[in-house]
């Protein structure tokens, strides 16, 4: 059973979200603010976090930044009343993997949760299949039929991250933090250079594209619907 932490200071909404997720088979861990959420994570690491932004003591953005230091792969979704593009940019820049706006549609929230869990499981696997294209994390290879491409580490890790979460938008800073870490000689323009190289090298693979999201960052899109 997957564990979902719900950090929300609106208690009626928190209870409604927790009850709904419980009915759909999730073990739910409630928290009323960012501090309490951090304490819960330290005791029982959840599989996914849902958090409001505007919470007392520690808001959702600060909470995410704190969590990312120790739990870089923990899926985190913001559910908030803040709806502007700048709000979304701040949310993704803090390290959020997904962003929903209030009022909460519980059925839609469940779809987001299920998608995040699938992506998280894919990230922990060393093999990733997108259509007929297979990425091998250990070999740093991209293969489709008889076509095989070996990539430098940073390029491969960047591609693997994007394709592990198709349609998810990643800011340049997120990608820098996750792929390059604390390399002092790199800045956000490095991401643009690597994306350009990936597009040039991977145009032989028709199963996916890497798209620029103006004002936000990059995302990968599957281009073919393969059925079994």
C-alpha beads as a LAMMPS data file, in Angstrom:
LAMMPS data file: protein, C-alpha beads

228 atoms
227 bonds

1 atom types
1 bond types

-500.0 500.0 xlo xhi
-500.0 500.0 ylo yhi
-500.0 500.0 zlo zhi

Masses

1 110.0

Atoms # bond

1 1 1 0.000 0.000 0.000
2 1 1 1.383 3.381 -1.013
3 1 1 1.641 6.112 1.639
4 1 1 0.500 9.629 0.763
5 1 1 1.218 12.622 2.993
6 1 1 -1.422 15.359 2.768
7 1 1 -0.186 18.702 4.150
8 1 1 -3.168 21.069 4.286
9 1 1 -4.173 23.585 6.958
10 1 1 -7.825 23.714 5.817
11 1 1 -8.951 20.820 8.016
12 1 1 -12.318 20.091 6.302
13 1 1 -10.516 19.942 2.934
14 1 1 -7.700 17.879 4.421
15 1 1 -10.169 15.351 5.840
16 1 1 -12.037 15.164 2.529
17 1 1 -8.826 14.528 0.558
18 1 1 -7.581 11.962 3.071
19 1 1 -10.894 10.104 3.121
20 1 1 -11.047 10.032 -0.686
21 1 1 -7.494 8.693 -1.038
22 1 1 -8.113 6.100 1.678
23 1 1 -11.166 4.843 -0.200
24 1 1 -8.920 4.330 -3.233
25 1 1 -6.414 2.169 -1.411
26 1 1 -3.808 4.647 -0.148
27 1 1 -2.477 4.895 3.395
28 1 1 -2.853 8.579 4.242
29 1 1 -0.657 10.638 6.586
30 1 1 -2.202 14.044 7.454
31 1 1 -0.294 17.186 8.430
32 1 1 -1.540 20.692 9.206
33 1 1 1.529 22.678 8.113
34 1 1 5.020 22.354 6.689
35 1 1 6.713 21.752 10.044
36 1 1 4.383 18.903 10.917
37 1 1 4.801 17.479 7.414
38 1 1 8.596 17.487 7.786
39 1 1 8.268 15.631 11.094
40 1 1 6.006 13.008 9.515
41 1 1 8.415 12.462 6.612
42 1 1 11.342 12.016 9.006
43 1 1 9.429 9.300 10.902
44 1 1 7.692 7.487 8.064
45 1 1 8.901 8.330 4.568
46 1 1 5.826 8.519 2.339
47 1 1 5.682 7.496 -1.305
48 1 1 4.154 10.830 -2.328
49 1 1 3.456 14.258 -0.822
50 1 1 0.471 16.509 -1.555
51 1 1 0.881 20.010 -0.104
52 1 1 -0.777 23.391 -0.015
53 1 1 1.446 26.454 -0.491
54 1 1 -0.117 28.849 2.025
55 1 1 0.318 27.104 5.381
56 1 1 1.294 28.415 8.825
57 1 1 4.787 28.043 10.364
58 1 1 6.339 26.724 7.133
59 1 1 4.709 27.211 3.745
60 1 1 4.643 24.599 1.010
61 1 1 7.452 26.081 -1.063
62 1 1 9.887 26.202 1.850
63 1 1 8.839 22.700 2.861
64 1 1 9.598 21.351 -0.628
65 1 1 13.008 22.996 -0.705
66 1 1 13.816 21.380 2.647
67 1 1 12.566 17.962 1.543
68 1 1 14.535 18.037 -1.704
69 1 1 17.829 18.103 0.234
70 1 1 17.276 14.613 1.636
71 1 1 14.593 13.157 -0.649
72 1 1 15.415 14.213 -4.219
73 1 1 13.196 11.557 -5.829
74 1 1 10.149 11.895 -3.554
75 1 1 7.132 12.831 -5.739
76 1 1 5.558 16.104 -4.558
77 1 1 2.365 17.728 -5.832
78 1 1 1.154 21.200 -4.901
79 1 1 -2.599 21.762 -4.549
80 1 1 -3.163 25.467 -4.045
81 1 1 -5.369 28.490 -4.627
82 1 1 -2.424 30.323 -6.214
83 1 1 -3.140 30.212 -9.950
84 1 1 -0.902 32.650 -11.860
85 1 1 1.957 31.638 -14.156
86 1 1 4.417 33.177 -11.678
87 1 1 2.888 31.063 -8.903
88 1 1 3.328 27.917 -10.996
89 1 1 6.886 28.908 -11.893
90 1 1 7.690 29.360 -8.193
91 1 1 6.119 25.992 -7.423
92 1 1 8.088 24.076 -10.031
93 1 1 11.275 25.990 -9.203
94 1 1 10.976 24.958 -5.566
95 1 1 11.067 21.324 -6.649
96 1 1 7.406 20.345 -7.095
97 1 1 6.688 17.603 -9.620
98 1 1 3.066 18.581 -10.275
99 1 1 0.732 21.514 -9.647
100 1 1 -3.061 21.599 -9.234
101 1 1 -5.241 24.590 -8.437
102 1 1 -8.195 24.817 -6.077
103 1 1 -11.100 24.173 -5.872
104 1 1 -10.007 20.548 -5.743
105 1 1 -11.581 18.055 -8.118
106 1 1 -10.974 14.812 -6.238
107 1 1 -11.241 12.576 -9.303
108 1 1 -8.706 14.720 -11.143
109 1 1 -6.454 14.717 -8.071
110 1 1 -6.530 10.917 -8.074
111 1 1 -5.446 10.838 -11.734
112 1 1 -2.484 13.083 -10.885
113 1 1 -1.544 10.912 -7.906
114 1 1 -1.646 7.730 -9.981
115 1 1 0.449 9.329 -12.721
116 1 1 3.050 10.541 -10.220
117 1 1 3.296 7.085 -8.673
118 1 1 3.848 5.516 -12.099
119 1 1 6.569 8.063 -12.866
120 1 1 8.224 7.489 -9.508
121 1 1 8.344 3.742 -10.097
122 1 1 9.818 4.324 -13.546
123 1 1 12.543 6.540 -12.086
124 1 1 13.661 3.765 -9.737
125 1 1 13.951 1.307 -12.626
126 1 1 17.162 1.111 -14.653
127 1 1 15.257 0.392 -17.861
128 1 1 12.742 2.754 -19.403
129 1 1 10.582 1.978 -22.431
130 1 1 8.933 4.742 -24.459
131 1 1 7.023 3.286 -27.367
132 1 1 9.577 1.083 -29.132
133 1 1 12.537 3.018 -27.713
134 1 1 14.404 1.579 -24.698
135 1 1 16.697 3.563 -22.399
136 1 1 19.258 1.524 -20.456
137 1 1 20.455 3.527 -17.434
138 1 1 23.501 1.348 -16.778
139 1 1 24.714 1.299 -20.394
140 1 1 23.801 4.962 -21.071
141 1 1 22.192 3.739 -24.282
142 1 1 19.060 4.552 -26.274
143 1 1 17.924 1.702 -28.501
144 1 1 15.155 1.193 -31.046
145 1 1 15.318 -1.930 -33.161
146 1 1 18.751 -2.018 -34.787
147 1 1 19.424 1.631 -33.937
148 1 1 21.541 2.183 -30.830
149 1 1 22.837 5.480 -29.484
150 1 1 25.286 5.914 -26.600
151 1 1 25.158 9.263 -24.827
152 1 1 27.505 11.124 -22.471
153 1 1 26.379 10.777 -18.837
154 1 1 24.846 14.219 -18.386
155 1 1 22.935 14.031 -21.671
156 1 1 21.629 10.552 -20.862
157 1 1 20.584 11.470 -17.309
158 1 1 18.788 14.535 -18.636
159 1 1 16.920 12.507 -21.264
160 1 1 16.086 9.741 -18.764
161 1 1 14.625 12.255 -16.310
162 1 1 12.473 13.954 -18.953
163 1 1 11.167 10.688 -20.400
164 1 1 10.499 9.195 -16.959
165 1 1 7.895 11.919 -16.468
166 1 1 6.381 12.642 -19.902
167 1 1 4.391 15.893 -20.085
168 1 1 5.821 17.049 -16.742
169 1 1 7.433 20.480 -16.989
170 1 1 10.913 20.857 -15.500
171 1 1 12.474 24.271 -14.959
172 1 1 16.101 24.788 -15.925
173 1 1 16.975 25.177 -12.244
174 1 1 15.310 21.863 -11.383
175 1 1 17.297 20.113 -14.093
176 1 1 20.512 21.820 -12.992
177 1 1 19.970 20.765 -9.374
178 1 1 19.083 17.158 -10.251
179 1 1 21.613 16.468 -13.018
180 1 1 24.577 18.768 -12.314
181 1 1 24.201 19.158 -8.567
182 1 1 26.720 21.582 -7.089
183 1 1 29.035 21.914 -10.115
184 1 1 30.269 25.492 -9.752
185 1 1 31.249 25.821 -13.405
186 1 1 27.733 25.215 -14.730
187 1 1 24.774 27.560 -15.072
188 1 1 21.282 27.268 -16.531
189 1 1 22.563 27.861 -20.083
190 1 1 24.250 24.462 -19.797
191 1 1 20.773 22.891 -19.805
192 1 1 19.911 24.653 -23.072
193 1 1 23.122 23.394 -24.689
194 1 1 22.460 19.798 -23.631
195 1 1 18.814 19.968 -24.754
196 1 1 19.959 21.191 -28.176
197 1 1 22.424 18.286 -28.441
198 1 1 19.779 15.780 -27.395
199 1 1 17.358 17.042 -30.008
200 1 1 19.998 16.749 -32.710
201 1 1 21.027 13.232 -31.673
202 1 1 17.588 11.849 -30.877
203 1 1 15.727 12.970 -33.995
204 1 1 16.262 9.392 -35.234
205 1 1 13.851 8.166 -32.543
206 1 1 10.223 8.868 -33.528
207 1 1 8.645 7.853 -30.218
208 1 1 9.280 11.095 -28.342
209 1 1 10.135 14.770 -28.635
210 1 1 11.649 17.291 -26.233
211 1 1 9.618 20.489 -26.115
212 1 1 10.315 23.968 -24.793
213 1 1 7.590 25.402 -22.540
214 1 1 7.900 29.162 -22.879
215 1 1 8.557 30.869 -19.566
216 1 1 8.849 27.599 -17.622
217 1 1 11.353 25.081 -18.980
218 1 1 11.288 21.757 -20.833
219 1 1 9.183 18.630 -21.082
220 1 1 9.183 15.383 -23.047
221 1 1 6.183 14.210 -25.070
222 1 1 5.411 10.747 -26.386
223 1 1 4.584 10.992 -30.094
224 1 1 3.168 7.550 -30.729
225 1 1 0.418 5.544 -29.058
226 1 1 1.640 1.963 -28.964
227 1 1 -0.740 -0.771 -28.002
228 1 1 0.161 -4.282 -26.968

Bonds

1 1 1 2
2 1 2 3
3 1 3 4
4 1 4 5
5 1 5 6
6 1 6 7
7 1 7 8
8 1 8 9
9 1 9 10
10 1 10 11
11 1 11 12
12 1 12 13
13 1 13 14
14 1 14 15
15 1 15 16
16 1 16 17
17 1 17 18
18 1 18 19
19 1 19 20
20 1 20 21
21 1 21 22
22 1 22 23
23 1 23 24
24 1 24 25
25 1 25 26
26 1 26 27
27 1 27 28
28 1 28 29
29 1 29 30
30 1 30 31
31 1 31 32
32 1 32 33
33 1 33 34
34 1 34 35
35 1 35 36
36 1 36 37
37 1 37 38
38 1 38 39
39 1 39 40
40 1 40 41
41 1 41 42
42 1 42 43
43 1 43 44
44 1 44 45
45 1 45 46
46 1 46 47
47 1 47 48
48 1 48 49
49 1 49 50
50 1 50 51
51 1 51 52
52 1 52 53
53 1 53 54
54 1 54 55
55 1 55 56
56 1 56 57
57 1 57 58
58 1 58 59
59 1 59 60
60 1 60 61
61 1 61 62
62 1 62 63
63 1 63 64
64 1 64 65
65 1 65 66
66 1 66 67
67 1 67 68
68 1 68 69
69 1 69 70
70 1 70 71
71 1 71 72
72 1 72 73
73 1 73 74
74 1 74 75
75 1 75 76
76 1 76 77
77 1 77 78
78 1 78 79
79 1 79 80
80 1 80 81
81 1 81 82
82 1 82 83
83 1 83 84
84 1 84 85
85 1 85 86
86 1 86 87
87 1 87 88
88 1 88 89
89 1 89 90
90 1 90 91
91 1 91 92
92 1 92 93
93 1 93 94
94 1 94 95
95 1 95 96
96 1 96 97
97 1 97 98
98 1 98 99
99 1 99 100
100 1 100 101
101 1 101 102
102 1 102 103
103 1 103 104
104 1 104 105
105 1 105 106
106 1 106 107
107 1 107 108
108 1 108 109
109 1 109 110
110 1 110 111
111 1 111 112
112 1 112 113
113 1 113 114
114 1 114 115
115 1 115 116
116 1 116 117
117 1 117 118
118 1 118 119
119 1 119 120
120 1 120 121
121 1 121 122
122 1 122 123
123 1 123 124
124 1 124 125
125 1 125 126
126 1 126 127
127 1 127 128
128 1 128 129
129 1 129 130
130 1 130 131
131 1 131 132
132 1 132 133
133 1 133 134
134 1 134 135
135 1 135 136
136 1 136 137
137 1 137 138
138 1 138 139
139 1 139 140
140 1 140 141
141 1 141 142
142 1 142 143
143 1 143 144
144 1 144 145
145 1 145 146
146 1 146 147
147 1 147 148
148 1 148 149
149 1 149 150
150 1 150 151
151 1 151 152
152 1 152 153
153 1 153 154
154 1 154 155
155 1 155 156
156 1 156 157
157 1 157 158
158 1 158 159
159 1 159 160
160 1 160 161
161 1 161 162
162 1 162 163
163 1 163 164
164 1 164 165
165 1 165 166
166 1 166 167
167 1 167 168
168 1 168 169
169 1 169 170
170 1 170 171
171 1 171 172
172 1 172 173
173 1 173 174
174 1 174 175
175 1 175 176
176 1 176 177
177 1 177 178
178 1 178 179
179 1 179 180
180 1 180 181
181 1 181 182
182 1 182 183
183 1 183 184
184 1 184 185
185 1 185 186
186 1 186 187
187 1 187 188
188 1 188 189
189 1 189 190
190 1 190 191
191 1 191 192
192 1 192 193
193 1 193 194
194 1 194 195
195 1 195 196
196 1 196 197
197 1 197 198
198 1 198 199
199 1 199 200
200 1 200 201
201 1 201 202
202 1 202 203
203 1 203 204
204 1 204 205
205 1 205 206
206 1 206 207
207 1 207 208
208 1 208 209
209 1 209 210
210 1 210 211
211 1 211 212
212 1 212 213
213 1 213 214
214 1 214 215
215 1 215 216
216 1 216 217
217 1 217 218
218 1 218 219
219 1 219 220
220 1 220 221
221 1 221 222
222 1 222 223
223 1 223 224
224 1 224 225
225 1 225 226
226 1 226 227
227 1 227 228
